[in-house]
Amino acid sequence: MAQEHAPQVDAATGTATTGHEWDGIQELNTPLPKWWLYLLYVTIVWSIGYYIVYPSWPLATDYTKGIWNWSARGAVTEELQDLQKMRAGSLDAMSKASLADIEKDPKLLGFARALGKAAFGDNCAPCHGSGGGGSKGYPNLNDDDWLWGGSLDAIQQTIQYGIRSGHAKAREGSMPAFGKDGTLKKEEISAAADHVRNIAGLDKTASAAGAKVYADNCAACHGDAGKGNLELGAPNLTDGIWLYGSDKATIVEGLTNGRGNVMPAWEGRLDAPTIKALTVYVHTLGGGK
């Protein structure tokens, strides 16, 4: 229990006590080091100077601006404006040049790829991956297999208007839900899946029933031989590249419920030079045609 008494001087150290005692133990009233006190005073002076110079105190509808009227947002804005001025010449040249001419000009190509890579990381990587490798349901942009075409113009159109994005010029075309809509029975879907795996070289078992179901319902988009159709976004079923998977269960799922992923239209979100840069970047990833 604490007891109060007059401060005493400790015989061993010559330091006065605090005047408190806990169970016979007294606490020394050791003064703070001089250097610590001086440092504290410096920080107090520094904080006062900071309040005067920089924005600091919030007010009801605003904040104190400081005598320098500086702000982090203003500084970033100035830096971005300086960056735009540095890029202005290259952006103007890229805006006027065709996509093919950009790829022929080493300087413009380097600028476009750098700008495109940054834009890709900010806008496209969440779906296609940072390196464009894609994932289940999201196309790999590094290979030479394209749903809507891998030319510069085709890639630009896809980026600009999107796929099933709601834009008036968006690419349209989706895989019907043959099972969900009642168009095909389960056994017909199973037979069609077997036929698809057969023409893909994954299953040697041929099915006459599956071939008929395919011819009646699938060939219109994918072609009689399953080579696909770029005009409709219908994938090639024979090249060994699968967007969702090549096992029978996945194919049956696609036939039953359909497929229709959406890619946003970047027109209006990104400016024209950035869309051009993205086009060139994607085209040069390795799979452009």
N, C-alpha and C positions, 0 to 999 in steps of 0.2 A: 504494500500500500504506500502511495506517495505521501511524503511529509514535506512541509514548507519550513524553511529556516533561513537565516541570513546567509548570504554567500560567504564562503570561506576560501582561503587560499590553499591550494594543494601544495604540500611541502615538497613533493618530489619534482613537480614541474614549475611551481611558482605561478600557476594559472588559477584564476578564481573559478569557483564552481557556479552553477546556475542557481543554486539555492533550493534545488529539488533533491529529494532522496527517495529511492525505491528499494525497499528491503535492505537498507544499509548501504546501497550503492549510490554515490553522488556523481553527477555528470559535470565534466569540465566545460567551461564556457570558452572554448578555444576560438580565438578570432580568425576570420577568413584571411587567407594569404593576400598580401598586397596586390600581387599580380592579378589575382582573380577579381578583386574589387575594381582595379583599373580597367580590366577587360569588360566588366559589367557596365561601367560608366561609358566606355567606348561604344558598346552596343546600344545603349540608350540614346547617345548622341546620333549614332548611325540611323536608328529607327526614326528619330525626329526628322533628320535630313531626308530620309526616304519618303516619309509622309509629305514633305514639302515638294519634293522633286517629281515623284511618280504618282500615278493613280493609286488610291489606297482606301479612303473611307467611303462606304456605301451611304447614299442618301435615300430619301423617300422615292424619288423617281429617276435618280441619276447617281453619279459618284464624283468624288473630287478628282480633277484631271491632273493636278500637279503643275508646277510652273513650266515644265518642259512639254506638257500636253502630249506625252508619249503613251502609246498603247501597243500591246502585243499584236492585236488584230491589225492595227495600222501598219506595223512593221512588216507583218507577213504580206499584207496587200502590196506594199511598196516592193518587196522582194519578188512577188509574182509579176508585178508590172515590169520590173527590170528583166525578169526571165522572158516575158512575152516580147519585149523589145529585142532581146538577143535572138529569139526564135523567129522574129517577124520575117526576115528575109527568106529563111528556109520554108516557113509556112506558106508564104506567098508563092514561092516557086513550086511547092508541092501542090498547092491549090490549082495552079494553072496547068500543071503537067498531067498527062494521062497516066494511068496506072502502069502501063507498059513502059512509058518513058522514065518513070520513077525507078523502076527496077534496072533500067539500062544506065542510069546515072549513079555512079558509086557514092557520091556525096549525098544525093537525095535519098538513095537507098539506105545508107547508114542512118540518116536522120529519121527516116520513116520507120525503120526497124526499132530504133531506140524509143521513139514516141509510141509506136504500136505496142511494144513490150510493156511499157508503163501502163498504157490504157488497158491492155489485156489483163494485167495483174489486178487492176482496180475493178474491172467490169466482167471479165469472162472467166477468170481462173476459178471462182467459186463453183462453177459447173464443169468446165472443161479441164480443170487442174492447172497448176502454175506452169507446167511445160506443155500443155495442150494434149496430154495423154488421155484425157477423158475418163469415164468410168461407166458403170452400168446405166444405160439410158442416156448417156451424154457422149457424143461421138469423139473418137480419137482424131485430132487434127494433124497428126504427124504421118499418118499412112496415106495411101493413094486411093482410099475408098471414100466416095462422097455421095451423100444422099441427094443433094441438089446441084452438084457440079463443083469442080475444084478449080475452075478458071478464075482469073482475077475479077472479071465482071460478075460471075456467078457468086463468088464469095462476097463481093461488095453488096450485091442485091440482098443476100441473106442477112448480112450484118445490118444493113440499112433498114430493111422492112420487117425482118424477123420471120418466124415460122408459126403460123396459127396464132399470131400476136394480136389480132384485131385490127391491124393496120390495113387500109384499103388495098395496099399493094403487097401484103404479106404473102408468103408462099403457103399454099393450102394443100390439103391432102392428108388423110389420116387412115389408119388401119381400122376397118370396120370390126365391131364386136359381134362376130358371127354367132357365138353361143349366147351371149347376153341378150341379143336382139331376137333370138329364136330362128335365125336364118338356117343354121346347121344344127344337127343333133350331135350329141357327145361322141357317138361312134364315127360320125362323119368328120368331126374335128380331129379325132384321134388318127383316122386314116389319112387325112390331109397332112398332119404333122409327120407321119411316117414317110409320106411322099416327099415332103420338103427335106427331111433328113437324107432321103435316098438321092435326090438330085444334088444335094450338097456333098455327097460322098461320105456321109457319116454313118449311114445304115444301108447295107447291101440288099436288104429285103424290099423288093418292089411290091407295090400294092396297086392293083387295077382300080379298086374303089377309091383309093387316095388320089390317084392320077385324075380320075373323073371329077372328084370334088375340087381338086386344084384347077383343072381346066375350066370348070364352070364358074368358079368364084375368085380365084387368085391370079390367073394368067393375065387378066385384063390389065393389071397393074405391074405385076412382077415379070410378065412375059412367059411364053410357053416353056422356055428353058430355065426360067428363074434368074435371068440376068439383070432384072430390075429396070427402072425407068427414072432417069434424072428429072424429067419434066413433072413427075408426080411425087418425087421423093420416095419412091418405092425401092428398097434396098436390093442389092444383088444377093441372092440366096446361095450362090455357088462359090464365092471367093474365100470362104473360111473366116470372114470378119463378121462378128455378130454384135449388135448393139445391146441386146438384153441377155443373150445366152443361146447356146445351140442344143442344149439337152431337150428331150421331148417335153418334159413338164413345162419348161419355159415357153416353148413354141405353142403348146396347147393353151397356156395362159394368154398368150398374145392373140391367138385365134378366138378365144372365148370372150375376152374383155376388150380387145382392141388395143391400139397404141396411138398416142397423139400428144407427145410432149410439146411444150411451147418454148420458143426462143423469142425473147423480147425484141421489139424494133428499136434500134438505137438512134434512128433519126429523131431529132428533137431533144435527145438526151446528150448526144455527143455532136460536136461540130463536124463539118464536112472534111476538113483536113485530118481530124482524128480518125474518122471512119476510113479514110483512104489509108492512113498509116496502119490501122488495124488490119485492113485488107491485105496490104503488102506483107505485114508481119505473119499473118496466118498462112499466106501463100508460100512464104519462104521457110516455114517450119519444116518442110520436107515432103509434104503430101500434095502441094499445089500442082495443078496441071496447066 
